[in-house]
């Protein structure tokens, strides 16, 4: 759209029109031939349309999400002319919010100087005709750009003012030809003015409809729908030692999240979801399911699976969290129901290209690729997490979660059942392209306690031994992790971690667990907004075990071999709200046993966001 320069050129044009009419009204002796001519086309400047504003993700590591009003389609592009021109509004109407009201002297506009070349023109418009209003900060902003629509509205306001002057004068002082000249000037911009009025009417109608049908003025709905095609291409069940089925499946899930803010500095999140996605690596063997799913081990577990504790295709309340800031650098999260692994991340994922964040929207195919062992002992349940900023580059967080904290029965509850307590210190570089986190977790599980993940203690990834406990014995864990992320440049990022854990089977002995991984991420690979990812690591395995303990493979027998997890995916964006992510997961020596043939998964995930 072409623009005028709402500066001194525009002032001169308006003043020319006003002077012509003032001369006609108050000095009728002059003939039309003596009036100065003004060629509007000579002061019109062609400017490019305003560039679109790119949405940027706000880091909510300290501050919660603040709800904002939806932008007005018209106000985003132009400043209403009523903020610049004001023609003696009726006393029963309020001035625009950011207009200071009618000014009576040019000296009231702080950015107008007598040395400005159009000072006299502006002074005349202010003091002689009264058609200029300033901003609330006492400025006129004469150098900003102006659209044709704004100029048309401004010209019309000036003409309306002159019509009032004419109406209060004797009609025989104005010739018919002079009035025709005025009408021609007014008609020249009538299409733009009519279009502007139409757009305003349309916006008012849309706004009225939204106000009458809106769910709430404080809550925003965010939706996510997944459609997943998956297949096990190769692999044996580690329990039966027979080839696992390799049937292609097509499944889906839906997540709806309501975000509410009550004072602009807090956030209440409610998540509802459900689906029928079955993980390809799911559940170790149990009495009810001796073969433990397709492969009989958690290794290679895909991450998009539905909650195994609820029936498929059933919507459930999967998360409730309230976040607030008691102090400027302190964030408190209280959650009666939430994913412990997400909550204890506190300030967001250390591994943003493999674990979903608001900035990337990305996710690895497997659960293992998203986070280290220390975060995987969590489970859905109530708890609290506190994050404290220590300057601009350090953050310290603590969290407590009880997976069965909502269950009042024996060996359950908030403080007498399973729990996970975490402390974490994160360092960020000055330009935020590097971060490193040191994490400690203490976790406990009473005897024979089963969580939502399907295990009674372990990380729900890795070998069967690392997820096992001694029957009838409570288990205590002390876990240590070091994770790092480095954004090399806009096209390459590196992340990695190493984790170590001690499982204490109370009264019996100990087992030691370990895992590690290194990942490469390639933002904008082949296409803007796309993402490629490769990760190689060792899923959690039991590296040692007390000689008097048998977890299923003999007294003192830990995992014998090393199983490698190799994963690759490519996320391709289709517009802003759709992304397709094909990927492969390759597991060597499944269940940390080289006698088992390698397994290979194929996974294609399509995500729709709204």
C-alpha positions in Angstrom: 0.0 0.0 0.0 1.4 3.4 -0.9 2.0 5.8 2.0 2.2 9.5 2.6 4.9 10.9 4.8 2.9 12.3 7.8 5.5 15.1 8.3 5.8 18.6 7.3 4.8 17.9 3.7 1.5 16.7 5.0 1.1 19.7 7.2 1.7 22.0 4.2 -0.9 20.2 2.2 -3.6 20.5 4.9 -2.6 24.1 5.5 -3.0 24.9 1.8 -6.5 23.4 1.8 -7.4 25.3 4.9 -6.0 28.5 3.7 -7.9 28.3 0.4 -11.2 27.8 2.3 -10.4 30.4 4.9 -9.7 32.9 2.2 -13.0 32.1 0.6 -14.9 32.4 3.9 -13.2 35.4 5.4 -11.8 37.2 2.4 -14.4 36.9 -0.4 -13.0 39.8 -2.4 -10.2 37.6 -3.8 -11.2 35.7 -6.9 -10.6 32.1 -7.6 -7.9 32.8 -10.1 -5.8 34.4 -7.3 -5.9 31.3 -5.1 -2.7 29.2 -4.9 -2.7 25.9 -6.6 -1.7 22.7 -4.9 -0.8 19.5 -6.8 -1.4 16.6 -4.4 0.5 14.1 -6.5 3.8 16.0 -6.1 3.9 15.2 -2.4 2.9 11.6 -2.4 5.8 9.2 -1.7 5.7 5.5 -2.5 6.8 3.4 0.4 7.0 -0.4 0.8 4.3 -2.1 2.9 5.3 -2.6 6.5 7.1 -5.8 7.1 5.4 -8.6 9.0 6.3 -8.8 12.6 7.9 -12.2 13.3 6.7 -13.8 16.5 9.6 -14.6 18.9 9.5 -17.0 21.7 9.7 -15.5 25.1 11.9 -17.3 27.6 9.6 -18.1 30.5 12.4 -19.7 32.6 11.7 -17.1 35.3 8.6 -15.2 34.2 5.4 -17.2 33.4 3.5 -16.8 30.2 1.7 -13.5 30.2 -1.6 -13.5 28.2 -1.9 -10.6 25.8 -4.9 -9.3 23.8 -5.0 -10.4 20.2 -3.6 -7.8 17.9 -6.0 -5.6 16.1 -5.6 -6.1 12.3 -5.9 -2.3 11.6 -4.0 -1.0 14.6 -1.0 -3.2 13.7 -0.5 -1.4 10.5 -1.5 2.2 11.1 -2.0 4.6 13.9 -5.6 5.8 13.9 -5.8 9.3 12.5 -7.8 10.3 15.5 -4.6 10.2 17.4 -3.1 12.8 15.1 -6.1 15.0 14.2 -8.9 15.9 16.4 -11.8 18.2 15.4 -13.4 19.6 18.5 -15.0 16.3 19.7 -18.3 16.4 21.6 -17.8 16.8 25.3 -19.6 13.5 26.0 -16.9 11.4 24.2 -13.5 10.5 25.6 -10.3 11.3 23.8 -8.4 8.4 22.3 -6.3 6.4 24.8 -3.0 7.6 23.5 -4.0 11.0 22.3 -3.4 13.9 24.6 -6.5 15.8 23.5 -6.8 19.1 21.7 -3.8 21.3 22.0 -4.3 25.1 21.8 -0.7 26.1 21.2 2.1 24.7 19.1 4.4 25.2 22.2 2.5 22.3 23.8 4.2 19.9 21.3 7.7 19.3 22.7 9.3 18.0 19.5 8.2 21.0 17.4 10.9 23.8 17.2 10.5 27.3 15.7 13.5 26.4 13.4 11.5 23.6 11.8 10.7 24.5 8.2 7.0 23.8 8.6 6.7 25.4 12.0 4.4 28.1 10.8 2.2 25.6 8.9 1.7 23.5 12.0 1.2 26.5 14.2 -1.6 27.6 11.9 -3.3 24.2 12.0 -3.1 24.1 15.8 -3.9 27.7 16.8 -6.0 28.9 13.9 -8.0 25.9 12.9 -7.8 23.6 15.9 -7.4 20.3 14.0 -4.3 18.9 15.5 -4.0 16.7 18.6 -0.7 15.5 20.2 0.3 12.3 21.8 0.2 11.7 25.6 3.9 12.3 25.9 3.4 15.8 24.5 4.9 15.2 21.1 3.6 15.4 17.5 6.0 12.8 15.8 6.0 14.7 12.5 8.5 12.3 10.9 6.5 9.1 11.0 5.0 7.5 7.9 1.3 7.8 7.1 -1.0 5.7 4.9 -3.3 7.0 2.3 -6.2 6.0 4.5 -4.9 8.1 7.4 -4.4 11.1 5.1 -7.9 10.7 3.7 -9.3 10.6 7.2 -7.2 13.6 8.2 -8.2 15.6 5.2 -11.8 14.8 5.8 -11.5 16.0 9.4 -10.1 19.3 8.2 -12.8 19.7 5.6 -15.4 19.0 8.2 -14.0 21.7 10.4 -14.1 24.2 7.5 -17.7 23.2 6.7 -18.5 24.2 10.2 -16.8 27.6 9.6 -18.7 28.0 6.4 -22.0 27.1 8.0 -21.5 29.8 10.6 -20.7 32.5 8.0 -23.1 34.1 5.5 -23.6 31.9 2.5 -23.3 34.7 -0.1 -19.6 35.0 0.8 -18.8 31.7 -1.0 -19.1 31.2 -4.7 -20.6 28.0 -6.1 -17.4 27.3 -7.9 -15.4 27.4 -4.7 -17.7 24.9 -3.1 -17.3 22.6 -6.1 -13.5 22.8 -5.7 -13.9 21.7 -2.1 -16.1 18.8 -3.1 -13.5 17.7 -5.7 -10.8 17.6 -3.1 -13.0 15.6 -0.8 -14.1 13.2 -3.6 -10.5 12.5 -4.6 -10.0 10.5 -1.5 -13.5 9.1 -1.1 -12.6 5.5 -2.2 -9.9 5.2 0.4 -12.0 6.8 3.1 -14.9 4.5 2.2 -12.6 1.5 2.3 -11.2 2.5 5.6 -14.7 2.9 7.1 -15.6 -0.5 5.7 -12.6 -2.1 7.3 -13.4 -0.4 10.7 -17.0 -1.6 10.5 -15.8 -5.1 9.7 -13.4 -5.1 12.6 -16.1 -3.8 14.9 -18.4 -6.6 13.8 -15.8 -9.2 14.3 -14.8 -7.9 17.7 -18.5 -7.9 18.8 -18.9 -11.5 17.6 -15.7 -12.6 19.4 -16.8 -10.9 22.6 -20.2 -12.5 22.5 -18.8 -16.0 21.8 -15.5 -16.1 23.6 -14.9 -18.7 26.2 -13.0 -16.4 28.5 -10.9 -13.2 28.4 -8.1 -14.7 30.5 -7.6 -18.2 29.1 -5.8 -19.4 25.9 -6.4 -22.8 24.4 -3.5 -24.6 22.8 -4.1 -27.8 20.9 -1.8 -30.5 19.6 -2.8 -33.5 17.4 -0.4 -36.3 16.4 -0.8 -38.9 13.7 1.9 -41.6 13.9 2.8 -44.4 11.5 5.2 -46.9 13.0 6.7 -50.3 12.3 9.3 -52.6 13.8 11.4 -53.5 10.8 13.7 -56.0 12.5 14.2 -57.5 16.0 13.5 -60.3 18.4 11.7 -60.4 21.6 14.5 -60.7 24.2 12.4 -63.0 26.4 11.0 -65.5 23.9 14.1 -65.1 21.6 11.7 -65.2 18.6 11.2 -62.6 15.9 8.8 -59.8 17.0 5.8 -58.9 14.8 6.5 -56.2 12.2 3.1 -54.9 11.5 2.6 -51.3 10.2 0.4 -49.3 12.5 -1.4 -45.9 12.2 -2.3 -44.3 15.5 -3.0 -40.9 17.0 -3.3 -38.7 20.1 -4.7 -35.4 21.1 -3.6 -32.9 23.7 -5.5 -29.8 24.7 -3.9 -27.2 27.1 -5.7 -24.3 28.7 -3.3 -21.5 29.9 -4.8 -18.9 32.2 -3.2 -15.8 33.9 -5.0 -14.0 36.7 -2.6 -11.1 37.2 -0.3 -11.2 34.2 2.6 -12.6 36.3 1.2 -16.1 37.0 0.0 -19.0 34.9 -2.5 -21.9 35.5 -2.1 -24.7 33.0 -4.6 -27.5 32.6 -3.8 -30.4 30.2 -6.3 -32.9 28.8 -5.2 -35.7 26.4 -5.7 -39.1 25.1 -4.9 -41.4 22.2 -4.0 -44.9 21.1 -0.3 -44.8 20.3 1.5 -47.9 21.3 5.2 -47.6 21.9 7.4 -50.0 19.9 9.7 -50.4 22.9 7.3 -50.8 25.8 7.2 -52.6 29.2 9.5 -55.2 30.5 8.0 -58.7 31.3 5.4 -59.0 34.0 3.2 -61.8 35.4 0.3 -60.6 33.2 2.5 -60.0 30.2 5.5 -62.4 30.3 6.9 -61.3 26.9 6.8 -57.6 27.9 5.5 -56.1 24.6 7.0 -56.5 21.2 10.7 -56.6 22.3 10.4 -57.5 26.0 12.5 -54.5 27.0 12.2 -50.7 27.4 15.2 -50.1 25.1 14.3 -48.0 22.0 11.0 -47.0 23.6 9.3 -44.5 21.4 8.2 -41.3 23.2 4.8 -40.5 21.7 3.0 -43.4 23.4 -0.3 -43.1 25.2 -0.3 -43.4 29.0 -0.2 -47.2 29.8 -2.3 -46.8 32.9 -5.4 -45.7 31.2 -7.6 -47.2 28.5 -6.8 -46.2 24.9 -8.9 -43.5 23.1 -10.0 -42.0 26.5 -9.5 -38.4 27.3 -7.9 -37.9 30.7 -6.7 -35.0 32.8 -3.0 -35.4 32.4 -1.6 -32.2 34.0 -2.5 -29.4 36.4 0.1 -26.8 37.3 0.0 -23.3 38.8 3.1 -21.1 38.4 3.7 -17.7 40.1 6.5 -15.3 41.0 6.6 -14.5 44.7 9.8 -12.4 44.0 11.1 -11.1 40.7 13.8 -13.8 40.2 11.9 -16.7 41.9 9.5 -19.0 40.1 7.3 -21.4 42.0 5.5 -24.3 40.4 2.8 -26.2 42.3 1.3 -29.2 40.5 -1.3 -31.7 41.8 -0.8 -33.6 38.6 2.0 -33.2 36.1 4.8 -35.0 34.3 7.7 -35.1 36.8 10.3 -35.2 34.1 9.0 -32.0 32.6 8.6 -30.2 35.9 12.1 -31.0 37.2 13.6 -29.6 34.0 12.6 -26.3 35.7 13.9 -23.7 33.3 13.3 -25.7 30.1 15.1 -28.6 28.5 18.9 -28.7 28.5 18.6 -30.5 25.1 16.2 -28.2 23.2 16.5 -29.8 19.8 15.6 -33.3 21.0 13.2 -32.4 23.8 10.3 -30.2 22.9 10.6 -26.5 23.8 8.6 -23.5 22.9 11.5 -22.2 20.7 12.0 -25.3 18.6 8.8 -27.4 18.9 11.1 -30.4 18.2 11.1 -33.8 19.7 13.3 -36.9 19.3 11.6 -40.1 18.3 12.6 -42.0 21.4 12.2 -41.2 25.1 15.9 -41.8 25.6 17.0 -39.1 23.1 15.1 -36.4 25.0 16.7 -36.5 28.4 19.3 -38.3 30.6 18.8 -41.0 33.1 18.5 -38.6 36.1 15.2 -37.1 34.6 13.6 -40.5 33.8 12.8 -41.7 37.3 10.0 -39.1 37.5 6.4 -40.0 36.9 3.1 -38.2 36.7 2.0 -37.0 40.1 1.8 -34.0 42.5 4.7 -31.9 43.7 6.4 -28.6 43.8 9.4 -27.1 41.9 11.2 -23.8 42.7 13.6 -22.0 40.4 15.8 -19.2 41.7 17.8 -16.9 39.4 21.3 -16.1 40.6 22.2 -13.2 38.4 21.9 -13.4 34.6 23.9 -16.6 34.1 23.1 -19.0 36.9 19.9 -20.7 38.0 19.3 -23.0 40.9 16.3 -25.2 41.2 14.8 -27.8 43.6 11.9 -30.0 43.0 9.9 -32.7 44.8 7.5 -35.0 43.1 5.4 -38.0 44.5 4.2 -40.2 41.6 1.5 -41.8 43.8 1.0 -38.7 46.0 -2.7 -38.6 45.3 -3.2 -42.2 46.5 -4.0 -42.4 50.3 -3.5 -46.1 50.6 -0.6 -47.9 52.4 2.9 -47.1 51.0 1.5 -44.2 49.0 0.7 -40.6 49.6 2.7 -37.4 49.2 5.4 -38.2 51.8 5.1 -41.9 52.5 5.1 -43.4 49.0 7.3 -43.0 45.9 9.1 -39.7 45.7 11.8 -37.9 43.7 13.7 -35.0 45.1 16.0 -33.0 42.8 18.5 -30.2 43.0 20.0 -28.6 39.8 22.4 -25.8 39.0 22.5 -24.4 35.5 25.1 -22.1 34.0 24.3 -20.1 30.8 26.9 -18.3 28.7 26.4 -14.5 28.2 25.0 -15.0 24.7 23.0 -18.0 25.7 24.6 -20.3 23.1 26.1 -22.6 25.8 24.5 -24.1 28.9 25.6 -26.8 31.3 23.6 -28.4 34.1 24.7 -30.4 37.1 21.9 -32.4 38.6 21.4 -34.6 41.7 18.3 -36.7 42.3 17.3 -38.8 45.3 14.4 -41.1 44.8 12.7 -43.8 46.8 10.1 -46.5 46.0 8.3 -48.7 48.6 8.1 -52.5 48.0 5.9 -53.6 45.1 4.9 -50.0 44.2 3.9 -49.6 40.5 3.9 -46.1 38.9 2.3 -44.8 35.7 5.4 -45.7 33.8 4.8 -49.4 34.5 7.9 -49.8 36.7 8.2 -49.7 40.5 11.5 -47.8 40.5 13.6 -47.6 37.3 13.9 -45.0 34.6 11.5 -46.7 32.2 14.2 -46.7 29.5 17.2 -49.0 29.1 17.8 -52.7 30.0 15.5 -54.9 32.1 18.0 -55.2 34.9 18.3 -51.4 35.4 14.5 -51.2 35.7 14.3 -54.1 38.2 14.0 -54.3 42.0 14.2 -57.0 44.6 10.7 -58.3 45.3 9.4 -57.1 48.6 12.3 -54.7 49.2 12.2 -50.9 49.1 14.6 -49.2 46.7 16.6 -46.0 47.2 18.4 -44.2 44.4 21.1 -41.6 44.3 21.6 -40.2 40.8 24.1 -37.8 39.4 24.1 -36.2 36.0 26.0 -33.7 33.9 24.4 -32.3 30.7 25.6 -29.7 28.2 24.4 -27.9 25.1 26.4 -25.7 22.7 25.0 -23.9 19.7 28.0 -23.8 17.4 26.2 -21.6 14.9 22.8 -21.1 13.4 23.1 -24.4 11.5 24.7 -26.7 14.1 24.3 -27.5 17.7 25.9 -30.2 19.9 24.5 -31.7 23.1 25.5 -34.5 25.4 25.3 -36.0 28.8 26.6 -38.6 31.2 24.7 -40.0 34.2 25.6 -42.3 37.0 23.2 -43.8 39.6 23.4 -46.0 42.7 20.4 -48.2 43.4 20.3 -49.4 47.0 18.0 -52.4 47.6 17.5 -51.6 51.3 18.9 -54.4 53.5 20.2 -56.3 50.6 22.9 -54.5 48.6 23.6 -52.1 45.7 23.6 -51.9 42.0 25.2 -49.2 39.8 23.6 -47.8 36.7 25.0 -45.6 33.9 24.1 -44.0 30.6 25.6 -41.4 28.1 24.7 -39.8 24.8 26.0 -37.3 22.2 23.7 -35.6 19.8 24.0 -33.3 16.7 21.2 -31.0 15.6 21.1 -29.3 12.2 18.5 -26.4 12.2 17.2 -25.2 8.9 18.6 -28.4 7.2 17.6 -28.3 3.5 14.7 -25.9 4.3 14.0 -23.0 6.6 12.4 -24.1 9.8 13.4 -27.8 9.2 15.5 -29.7 11.7 17.8 -32.7 11.4 19.0 -34.7 14.4 21.4 -37.6 15.0 22.1 -39.1 18.4 24.3 -42.0 19.6 24.4 -43.2 23.2 24.1 -46.0 25.7 20.7 -46.3 27.3 20.8 -46.9 31.1 22.3 -50.3 32.0 23.3 -52.0 35.2 27.1 -52.0 35.3 27.5 -53.7 38.7 25.4 -55.6 41.3 26.1 -56.9 44.8 26.9 -60.6 44.8 24.0 -61.6 47.0 21.3 -60.1 44.8 19.6 -61.7 41.8 17.5 -59.4 39.5 16.8 -62.1 37.0 20.1 -63.2 35.5 21.8 -64.8 38.5 23.4 -63.7 41.8 25.6 -60.6 41.3 24.9 -60.6 37.5 24.7 -57.2 35.9 24.3 -56.4 32.2 27.1 -58.3 30.3 27.3 -56.2 27.1 26.9 -52.7 25.9 23.9 -51.8 23.9 24.1 -48.7 21.6 21.2 -46.5 20.7 21.5 -44.8 17.3 18.7 -42.4 16.3 18.1 -40.1 13.3 15.2 -37.9 12.5 14.2 -35.1 10.1 11.5 -32.6 11.1 10.0 -30.8 8.1 7.7 -27.9 8.7 4.6 -27.4 6.5 3.6 -23.8 7.3 3.7 -22.6 10.9 1.4 -25.2 12.4 2.2 -28.6 10.7 5.3 -30.6 10.9 6.2 -34.1 9.6 9.0 -36.0 11.3 10.2 -39.4 9.9 12.9 -41.1 11.9 14.7 -44.4 12.6 15.9 -46.0 15.9 18.6 -48.7 15.8 19.4 -50.7 18.9 22.5 -52.9 19.0 22.6 -55.8 21.4 19.1 -55.2 22.8 18.8 -55.7 26.6 22.6 -55.2 26.8 23.0 -58.8 25.5 25.0 -59.4 22.3 23.2 -62.7 21.7 20.1 -60.7 20.7 20.0 -59.5 17.1 19.8 -55.7 16.5 16.3 -54.1 16.3 15.3 -51.3 14.0 12.2 -49.1 14.3 10.7 -46.8 11.7 8.5 -43.9 12.9 6.7 -41.1 11.0 5.1 -38.5 13.2 2.8 -35.7 11.9 1.9 -32.9 14.3 -0.8 -30.4 14.0 -0.8 -27.4 16.3 -3.6 -24.9 16.9 
